[in-house]
Amino acid sequence: MADHQEASVTLPSDPAAVATARRFVAEVLGRWGLDECGDAADSIRLMVSELATNAVQHTFGQSPTFTVELRLDREEVLRIGVTDSHPRFPRRLPAAVQQDNGRGMVIIRVLAAEAGGRLSVAPTAEGGKTVSITLPWAAAAVPA
């Protein structure tokens, strides 16, 4: 196998694109050997849903598209990044008892940490940002 595998898709910043992003990631990871019925696949789908939702909802129409990128390095490390063109980085919102939203980044951070991974945010050269999750592939590929 090659040192790494990559796949990406650029989608419109539209709520319907969240499901498309989730399906794209599930299909690619299935081809790469992820058990799509396992807990790891469920966690990854949820994290991608949250990342894509943030790219659609929190760019305030200033990012007409977002890109989902996957990279598997040496069957050891999986990186999933969602890039948009809005410069504002995600912020942790104060927890409120009656709060209905604003927990996506917390959910992503917890799920990534449970799998031995991490969440990161980096600026792009074009002035946007990429929010990424990095996971050990063994945690993602082995059925729970």
Secondary structure, 3 states (H helix, E strand, C coil): CCCEEEEEEEEECCCHHHHHHHHHHHHHHHHCCCCCCCHHHHHHHHHHHHHHHHHHHCCCCCCCEEEEEEEEECCCEEEEEEEECCCCCCCCCCCCCCCCCCCHHHHHHHHHHHCCCEEEEEECCCCCEEEEEEEEHHHHHCCC
